[in-house]
């Protein structure tokens, strides 16, 4: 256990130093995820002229929380893993006494640490431009949001890493991610709060993993009504489902990868 923790700390230290070399790019990556801020203005205008279940102020805070939740749950592992498999770069990773997935996980966590100060800089600018949206969430809401954000990142990472396993069978595993992204944008609460959906549609959506990636942590931070027990248990359940599927595909994929002579 001690050696394992030492390996993890070493990976995080190395990849954090690597991420610091791209601090200027991190700013552009953060700004590239500012779509919720744009949508916020549209939904605030719509709420001012009609009844959508939320007030303009609640829309403003919701999309602020969406922006924050999205920043902590961005994942790109499928693109890196596909490149490793296609170019044969996975082979030396398999010789190391650690699962290659930990390299990708360490990269993402290190990037989150390097990104955080810049996120707060953007948030400060946001509240400067929209002072009416400023509020201080309660401490329980902040702690629950952090837990939900960590679990949302874990779920998002495992889902995409599971899709990445199909790189053993196809050179375009990223096509699965692009297809998944269509549902993710519309059903996660990223483009519109689930509260504006018809109730029967919302009930169906809640049985999928999408709402727990964005909507669930965002609603917690804003203070909108959520079923905490169902939310956290659903996230845990989906994490275990995709983790099991990931390990099955990993073992099957390695046999095919070695069979290809890599």
C-alpha positions in Angstrom: 0.0 0.0 0.0 2.9 2.4 0.8 4.6 1.7 -2.5 1.3 2.2 -4.3 0.7 5.6 -2.7 4.2 6.6 -3.5 3.6 5.7 -7.2 0.4 7.8 -7.2 2.1 10.8 -5.6 5.0 10.6 -8.1 2.6 10.4 -11.0 0.6 13.4 -9.7 3.8 15.4 -9.1 5.1 14.7 -12.6 1.9 15.4 -14.5 1.2 18.6 -12.4 4.6 19.9 -13.4 3.7 19.0 -17.0 0.4 20.9 -16.8 2.0 24.0 -15.4 3.9 24.3 -18.7 0.6 24.9 -20.4 -1.0 27.4 -18.1 -1.8 29.8 -20.9 -3.6 27.0 -22.8 -5.6 26.2 -19.6 -7.1 29.7 -19.8 -8.4 29.0 -23.3 -9.7 25.6 -22.3 -11.6 27.2 -19.5 -13.1 29.8 -21.8 -14.0 27.1 -24.3 -16.3 25.7 -21.6 -18.1 29.0 -21.1 -21.2 28.0 -23.1 -23.3 27.8 -19.9 -22.6 31.5 -19.3 -24.0 32.3 -22.8 -27.0 30.1 -22.2 -27.6 31.8 -18.9 -28.4 35.1 -20.6 -30.8 33.4 -23.0 -32.7 31.5 -20.3 -32.9 34.6 -18.1 -34.6 36.5 -20.9 -36.9 33.6 -21.5 -37.8 33.3 -17.8 -38.6 37.0 -17.7 -41.2 36.6 -20.4 -42.7 33.2 -19.4 -43.0 30.5 -16.7 -40.2 28.0 -16.9 -40.2 26.8 -13.3 -37.2 29.0 -12.3 -36.8 32.7 -11.8 -34.3 34.7 -13.8 -32.1 34.8 -10.8 -32.3 31.1 -10.3 -31.4 30.5 -13.9 -28.4 32.8 -13.5 -27.1 30.9 -10.4 -27.9 27.5 -12.0 -25.8 28.1 -15.1 -23.0 29.5 -12.9 -23.1 26.2 -11.0 -23.2 24.3 -14.3 -20.1 26.1 -15.5 -18.4 25.2 -12.3 -19.5 21.5 -12.3 -18.4 21.2 -16.0 -15.0 22.6 -15.3 -14.3 19.9 -12.7 -15.7 17.0 -14.8 -14.0 17.6 -18.2 -12.5 14.3 -19.5 -10.5 13.5 -22.6 -9.0 10.1 -21.8 -10.6 8.4 -24.9 -8.5 10.6 -27.3 -5.2 9.9 -25.5 -6.0 6.1 -25.1 -7.1 5.7 -28.7 -3.8 7.4 -29.9 -1.8 5.0 -27.6 -3.4 1.9 -29.0 -3.4 3.0 -32.7 0.3 4.1 -32.5 1.4 1.2 -30.3 2.4 3.5 -27.5 0.5 1.4 -25.1 3.1 -1.4 -25.2 5.7 0.2 -23.0 3.0 1.2 -20.5 2.0 -2.4 -20.2 5.6 -3.2 -19.0 5.2 -0.9 -16.0 4.0 -2.2 -12.6 0.9 -0.1 -12.6 -2.3 0.0 -14.6 -2.0 2.4 -17.6 -5.3 3.9 -16.5 -3.6 5.5 -13.5 -1.4 7.6 -15.9 -4.6 9.1 -17.5 -6.2 9.5 -14.1 -3.2 11.4 -12.7 -3.1 13.6 -15.8 -6.8 14.6 -15.3 -6.4 15.2 -11.5 -3.2 17.2 -12.0 -4.9 19.3 -14.7 -7.8 20.0 -12.3 -5.3 21.2 -9.6 -3.6 23.5 -12.1 -7.0 24.7 -13.5 -8.6 25.6 -10.2 -6.9 29.0 -9.6 -7.8 30.1 -13.1 -11.4 29.0 -12.6 -11.8 31.2 -9.5 -10.3 34.1 -11.6 -13.0 33.6 -14.2 -15.7 33.3 -11.5 -14.6 36.6 -10.0 -15.0 38.3 -13.3 -18.4 36.7 -13.7 -19.7 38.1 -10.4 -18.1 41.4 -11.2 -20.3 41.6 -14.4 -23.3 40.0 -12.7 -23.3 41.2 -9.1 -27.0 40.4 -8.7 -26.2 36.7 -9.1 -23.7 36.7 -6.2 -24.6 34.5 -3.3 -22.8 32.4 -0.7 -24.0 28.7 -0.6 -24.4 27.1 2.8 -21.5 25.0 4.0 -23.4 21.7 3.8 -24.3 22.6 0.1 -20.7 23.4 -0.6 -19.4 20.1 0.9 -22.2 18.1 -0.9 -21.4 19.8 -4.1 -17.7 18.9 -3.8 -18.6 15.3 -3.1 -21.0 15.2 -6.1 -18.5 16.9 -8.3 -15.8 14.3 -7.4 -18.2 11.5 -8.1 -19.4 13.1 -11.3 -15.8 13.3 -12.5 -15.2 9.7 -11.5 -18.3 8.6 -13.4 -17.5 10.7 -16.5 -13.9 9.4 -16.5 -14.9 5.7 -16.2 -17.6 6.0 -18.8 -15.3 7.6 -21.3 -12.4 5.2 -20.4 -14.8 2.3 -21.0 -15.6 3.7 -24.5 -11.9 4.0 -25.0 -11.5 0.3 -24.7 -13.2 -0.1 -28.1 -10.0 1.3 -29.6 -8.8 -2.3 -29.4 -11.4 -3.2 -32.1 -11.7 0.1 -34.1 -9.4 3.0 -34.9 -12.2 5.5 -34.3 -13.4 4.8 -30.8 -13.8 8.6 -30.4 -16.9 8.3 -32.6 -18.6 6.6 -29.7 -17.8 9.6 -27.5 -19.1 12.0 -30.2 -22.4 10.1 -30.3 -22.6 10.0 -26.5 -21.9 13.7 -26.4 -25.2 14.5 -28.2 -27.2 12.9 -25.4 -24.9 14.3 -22.7 -25.5 17.9 -23.8 -29.3 17.7 -23.8 -29.9 15.3 -21.0 -27.3 16.3 -18.4 -28.8 19.7 -17.7 -25.9 21.4 -19.5 -28.0 23.3 -22.1 -31.2 23.5 -20.1 -32.3 22.7 -16.5 -34.1 19.4 -16.3 -36.9 21.4 -14.5 -38.1 22.7 -17.9 -38.6 19.2 -19.2 -42.0 17.5 -19.1 -42.3 15.4 -15.9 -42.6 12.1 -17.8 -39.5 12.9 -19.8 -37.6 14.0 -16.7 -38.5 10.7 -14.9 -37.0 8.7 -17.8 -33.9 10.9 -17.9 -33.3 10.4 -14.2 -32.9 6.7 -14.8 -29.8 7.4 -17.0 -26.4 8.5 -15.8 -26.6 11.9 -17.6 -28.3 14.1 -14.9 -25.8 13.1 -12.3 -22.9 14.5 -14.4 -24.0 18.1 -14.4 -27.6 18.8 -13.1 -27.3 17.0 -9.8 -24.2 18.7 -8.5 -25.3 22.1 -9.9 -28.7 21.8 -8.2 -27.0 21.0 -4.9 -24.8 24.1 -5.1 -27.7 26.4 -6.0 -30.0 24.9 -3.4 -32.6 23.6 -5.7 -34.6 20.5 -4.5 -32.8 17.2 -5.1 -33.1 13.7 -3.8 -29.7 13.3 -2.3 -30.0 9.6 -1.4 -31.2 8.6 -4.9 -28.6 10.9 -6.5 -25.5 9.6 -4.7 -26.7 6.0 -4.8 -27.4 6.3 -8.6 -23.9 7.7 -9.2 -22.3 4.9 -7.2 -24.4 2.3 -9.1 -23.4 3.7 -12.5 -19.8 3.9 -11.5 -19.7 0.2 -10.5 -21.6 -0.8 -13.7 -19.2 1.0 -16.0 -16.1 -0.1 -13.9 -17.1 -3.7 -14.3 -17.7 -3.3 -18.0 -14.4 -1.5 -18.3 -12.5 -4.3 -16.7 -14.2 -6.9 -19.0 -13.4 -4.9 -22.1 -9.8 -4.3 -20.9 -9.1 -8.0 -20.5 -10.7 -8.9 -23.9 -9.0 -6.0 -25.6 -5.5 -6.9 -24.3 -5.8 -10.3 -25.9 -6.6 -8.7 -29.2 -3.9 -6.1 -28.8 -1.2 -8.8 -28.2 -2.7 -10.8 -31.0 -2.1 -7.9 -33.3 1.7 -8.2 -32.6 1.9 -5.0 -30.6 
